[in-house]
């Protein structure tokens, strides 16, 4: 893009910062509802973080590959780079699943295979990238609609042995039933970011690609902002109405959840573009830019550092999180607030290496 949209970089960075924040409370026994996932149906703000990031991945695909196509790069010449990036992100995801024990023999395919946050990102990336190279935006839109409707029909009308149809309960739904065969799960085992629910997650990436196509169009910035608000509100409204029949559910990435989260992502981006790029209000954007400049690197780093503070007895024979929690609560701070303060402190700690990389102009891209 000739005129880079700063709000997109800021949104990417704060999404990663939020992902770190909600993953690192001092103790999971004392957590505010908004910074934890919904147990099953419905959503919390935390449930929106992962789809926000996949949405941004979709935007990046449209901008990056669109630029390369505009410069005359052949489609086939882009294949190796796409596949290599897919393999690198998947490999890092597998290593994070195994970290810190790296017990390949006992972990099982369901753990080290295509499950987990980075694994889902890699699959969404490679599918959406090839889709972008070989289709125009209308075909992408139709593909997304077919997947969402097809997923809804599968979840409600494929019969589960001994259970029947239309059941969406934990461990008793079509997505889990299919995952149990594909991932060879043991009875009662469940893995997040499984196989079947990756299909609707691809649509989250498609929504990002459609947004990226809008952002790189010849429309004026005010027109882009108005379209983002309109499309975001429309997607959100359809998601809410659909949820009356197919509940909002991040665990199975329900079709209504795709539109609900995608609509929120569009509205958030629209508001950010309006404030930052149109009105020029840039106060408070630096942290987002810094985190966003090495987004996946910071996600990996927080995973690598987290066991150090959770498992190592670094202060007075206690792990850092327990020492912090007990010290702060002894001063009269409520347990939930103390737990949140630790998460904020840990996120700020992760900002230090992110800022160092940014100042050194080191941008690690998988």
C-alpha positions in Angstrom: 0.0 0.0 0.0 1.4 3.4 -1.0 -0.2 5.0 2.1 0.3 2.5 4.9 -2.6 2.4 7.3 -1.1 2.8 10.8 -4.2 1.6 12.6 -3.7 -1.9 11.2 -0.2 -2.1 12.7 -1.6 -0.8 16.0 -4.5 -3.2 16.0 -2.2 -6.2 15.3 0.1 -5.2 18.2 -2.6 -4.6 20.8 -4.2 -7.9 19.8 -0.9 -9.7 20.6 -0.6 -7.8 23.8 -4.1 -8.7 24.8 -3.4 -12.4 23.9 -0.4 -12.3 26.4 -2.4 -10.5 29.0 -5.3 -12.9 29.2 -3.0 -15.9 29.2 -0.9 -14.9 32.2 -2.9 -14.2 35.3 -1.1 -14.8 38.6 -3.6 -17.6 39.3 -6.5 -18.9 37.3 -8.5 -19.3 40.6 -9.0 -15.5 40.7 -9.7 -14.0 37.2 -12.2 -11.3 36.1 -14.8 -12.7 33.7 -13.9 -10.4 30.7 -10.3 -11.7 30.8 -11.2 -15.4 30.7 -12.9 -17.5 28.0 -16.5 -18.4 28.1 -17.1 -21.9 29.5 -19.0 -22.9 26.4 -21.7 -20.8 24.6 -21.7 -17.0 24.5 -18.5 -15.0 24.4 -16.3 -12.7 26.4 -13.9 -10.1 25.1 -11.1 -12.7 25.5 -12.9 -15.0 23.0 -12.5 -12.3 20.4 -8.7 -12.0 20.5 -7.8 -15.1 18.5 -10.3 -14.4 15.7 -9.1 -10.8 15.6 -5.6 -12.0 14.9 -6.7 -14.4 12.2 -8.7 -11.6 10.7 -5.6 -9.5 10.6 -3.7 -12.4 9.0 -6.3 -12.3 6.2 -5.8 -8.6 5.7 -2.0 -9.1 5.5 -2.5 -11.8 2.8 -4.5 -9.4 0.7 -2.1 -6.5 1.0 1.1 -8.5 0.6 0.1 -10.9 -2.2 -1.9 -8.1 -3.8 1.2 -5.9 -4.0 3.3 -8.8 -5.4 0.6 -9.5 -8.1 0.5 -5.8 -9.0 4.2 -5.8 -9.5 4.0 -8.6 -12.0 5.1 -11.5 -9.8 3.8 -14.7 -11.3 1.4 -16.8 -9.2 3.6 -19.9 -9.4 6.6 -17.9 -8.2 4.7 -17.2 -4.9 3.9 -20.9 -4.2 7.2 -21.8 -2.6 7.2 -18.8 -0.2 3.6 -19.5 0.8 4.3 -23.2 1.5 7.6 -22.4 3.3 5.8 -19.9 5.6 3.1 -22.4 6.3 5.6 -25.0 7.3 7.6 -22.7 9.5 4.6 -21.4 11.4 3.3 -25.0 11.8 6.7 -26.2 13.0 7.0 -23.5 15.6 3.5 -24.3 16.8 4.4 -28.0 17.2 7.5 -27.0 19.2 5.4 -24.8 21.4 3.0 -27.6 22.0 5.8 -29.8 23.1 7.6 -27.1 25.2 9.2 -27.4 27.7 9.5 -31.2 27.9 9.6 -32.1 24.2 8.2 -35.5 24.9 7.4 -36.7 21.3 6.7 -40.3 22.3 4.0 -39.7 24.9 2.4 -36.5 23.6 0.5 -38.0 20.7 -0.5 -36.8 17.3 -3.5 -35.0 18.7 -1.1 -32.8 20.7 1.8 -32.2 18.2 -0.3 -32.3 15.0 -2.4 -29.5 13.6 -3.9 -28.3 16.8 -3.1 -25.1 18.7 -3.0 -21.4 18.0 -0.1 -21.3 15.6 -1.1 -24.5 13.8 -4.5 -23.0 13.1 -3.0 -19.7 11.9 -0.7 -21.7 9.5 -3.6 -23.6 8.0 -5.8 -20.6 7.6 -2.8 -18.7 6.1 -2.0 -21.3 3.5 -5.6 -21.9 2.5 -6.5 -18.2 2.3 -3.2 -17.4 0.4 -3.9 -19.9 -2.4 -7.6 -18.8 -2.4 -6.5 -15.2 -2.8 -4.2 -16.1 -5.7 -6.8 -17.9 -7.7 -10.1 -16.1 -7.0 -11.5 -12.6 -6.9 -13.3 -11.1 -4.0 -16.8 -12.2 -5.0 -15.6 -15.9 -5.3 -14.0 -15.5 -1.9 -17.2 -14.2 -0.4 -19.2 -17.1 -1.9 -16.7 -19.6 -0.6 -17.0 -18.2 2.9 -20.8 -18.3 2.7 -20.7 -22.0 1.5 -18.4 -23.0 4.3 -20.4 -21.3 7.1 -23.7 -22.7 5.9 -22.2 -26.1 5.3 -20.6 -26.1 8.7 -24.0 -25.2 10.3 -25.7 -28.0 8.4 -23.1 -30.5 9.4 -23.3 -29.6 13.0 -27.0 -29.9 13.1 -27.8 -32.7 10.7 -25.0 -35.2 10.7 -26.1 -38.0 13.1 -23.7 -38.9 15.9 -23.8 -42.6 16.8 -25.9 -43.2 20.0 -26.6 -39.5 20.3 -28.6 -38.3 17.3 -28.5 -34.9 15.6 -28.4 -31.3 16.6 -26.4 -31.7 19.8 -23.9 -29.0 20.5 -22.8 -30.0 24.1 -19.1 -30.3 25.0 -17.8 -33.7 23.8 -21.1 -34.5 22.2 -21.1 -32.6 18.9 -20.1 -33.3 15.3 -16.9 -31.3 15.5 -15.7 -33.4 18.5 -16.9 -36.6 16.9 -14.9 -35.9 13.7 -11.9 -34.8 15.6 -11.9 -38.0 17.6 -11.3 -39.9 14.4 -9.0 -37.5 12.6 -6.8 -36.8 15.6 -7.2 -40.3 17.2 -8.4 -38.8 20.5 -9.0 -41.0 23.5 -12.4 -41.2 25.1 -13.2 -37.9 26.9 -10.2 -36.1 25.3 -10.8 -32.8 23.7 -8.3 -30.4 22.0 -8.8 -26.7 21.3 -8.3 -25.6 17.7 -9.1 -29.0 16.4 -9.5 -30.2 12.8 -13.2 -29.7 11.9 -13.6 -26.2 13.5 -10.7 -25.0 11.4 -13.0 -24.8 8.4 -15.1 -21.9 9.8 -11.9 -20.3 11.1 -10.8 -20.1 7.4 -13.8 -17.9 6.9 -12.5 -15.5 9.5 -9.4 -15.2 7.4 -11.5 -14.7 4.3 -13.3 -11.8 6.0 -9.8 -10.3 6.6 -8.9 -10.8 3.0 -12.1 -9.0 1.9 -11.3 -6.2 4.3 -7.7 -6.1 2.9 -9.1 -5.8 -0.6 -11.3 -2.9 0.5 -8.3 -1.2 2.1 -6.2 -1.5 -1.0 -9.0 -0.3 -3.4 -9.1 3.1 -5.0 -11.8 4.3 -2.7 -11.0 7.4 -0.6 -10.1 6.9 3.1 -13.5 8.2 4.3 -15.2 5.8 1.9 -13.2 2.9 3.2 -14.1 3.9 6.8 -17.8 4.1 6.0 -17.7 0.7 4.2 -15.9 -0.9 7.2 -18.5 0.5 9.6 -21.4 -0.7 7.4 -20.0 -4.2 6.7 -18.9 -4.6 10.3 -22.3 -3.8 11.6 -24.0 -6.0 9.0 -21.8 -9.0 9.9 -22.3 -8.4 13.6 -26.0 -8.2 13.2 -26.2 -11.4 11.1 -24.0 -13.2 13.6 -26.3 -12.2 16.5 -29.5 -13.2 14.7 -27.9 -16.5 13.6 -26.8 -17.1 17.2 -30.5 -17.5 18.2 -30.3 -20.9 16.5 -26.6 -21.6 16.3 -25.1 -20.2 19.5 -22.0 -18.1 19.7 -19.2 -20.5 20.6 -15.5 -20.1 20.2 -14.8 -23.7 21.2 -16.4 -25.0 18.0 -15.9 -21.7 16.1 -19.6 -21.6 15.3 -20.8 -19.9 12.1 -22.5 -17.2 14.1 -19.3 -16.7 16.1 -17.4 -16.1 12.8 -19.7 -13.3 11.8 -20.0 -11.9 15.3 -16.2 -11.7 15.8 -15.5 -10.7 12.3 -18.0 -7.9 12.6 -16.4 -6.7 15.8 -13.0 -6.8 14.1 -14.2 -4.6 11.2 -15.8 -2.1 13.6 -12.7 -2.0 15.7 -10.5 -1.4 12.6 -12.9 1.2 11.3 -12.9 3.1 14.5 -9.1 2.8 14.7 -8.6 4.0 11.1 -10.9 6.9 11.7 -9.1 8.0 14.9 -5.5 7.3 13.9 -5.3 7.7 10.2 -8.1 10.1 9.4 -8.1 12.4 12.5 -4.4 11.8 13.1 -4.8 10.9 16.8 -1.7 8.9 17.4 -1.3 9.1 21.2 -0.9 5.7 22.7 -0.2 3.9 19.4 3.5 3.3 20.0 3.0 0.1 22.1 0.8 -1.4 19.4 3.3 -0.6 16.7 6.1 -2.1 18.7 4.3 -5.4 19.6 2.9 -5.6 16.1 6.2 -5.3 14.4 7.2 -8.7 15.7 3.8 -10.2 16.5 4.4 -13.9 16.2 7.8 -13.6 17.7 6.3 -12.0 20.8 3.7 -14.7 21.0 6.5 -17.4 20.9 8.6 -15.5 23.4 5.8 -15.2 26.0 5.3 -18.9 25.8 9.0 -19.6 26.2 9.3 -17.2 29.2 6.1 -18.1 30.9 7.2 -21.4 32.5 10.2 -19.6 34.0 7.9 -17.4 36.1 5.4 -20.2 36.8 7.6 -23.2 37.6 10.9 -21.8 38.8 11.2 -20.8 42.4 13.0 -17.6 41.9 12.0 -15.5 44.9 12.0 -16.8 48.5 11.4 -20.4 47.4 8.3 -19.4 45.4 7.5 -19.0 41.8 7.3 -15.4 40.7 3.5 -15.4 40.1 2.7 -16.8 43.5 5.2 -14.4 45.3 3.6 -11.5 43.4 0.1 -12.6 44.2 0.7 -13.2 47.9 2.7 -10.0 48.3 0.1 -7.8 46.6 -2.9 -9.4 48.3 -1.2 -8.9 51.7 -1.3 -5.2 51.0 -5.1 -5.3 50.8 -5.5 -5.7 47.1 -8.4 -8.0 46.1 -7.3 -11.4 44.6 -8.8 -10.8 41.2 -7.1 -7.4 40.9 -3.8 -8.8 42.1 -4.0 -11.6 39.5 -4.7 -9.0 36.8 -1.9 -6.7 37.9 0.5 -9.7 37.5 -0.7 -10.2 33.9 -0.2 -6.5 33.1 3.3 -6.6 34.6 4.1 -9.7 32.6 2.8 -8.1 29.4 5.0 -5.0 30.1 8.0 -7.3 30.7 7.4 -8.8 27.2 7.3 -5.3 25.8 11.0 -4.8 26.7 12.4 -7.2 24.2 9.8 -6.2 21.7 10.9 -2.5 22.0 14.6 -3.6 21.7 13.9 -5.4 18.5 11.9 -2.5 17.2 14.6 0.0 18.0 17.3 -2.2 16.4 15.0 -2.5 13.3 15.0 -6.3 13.7 11.8 -7.7 12.3 11.6 -11.5 12.5 9.3 -12.9 9.9 8.3 -16.6 9.7 
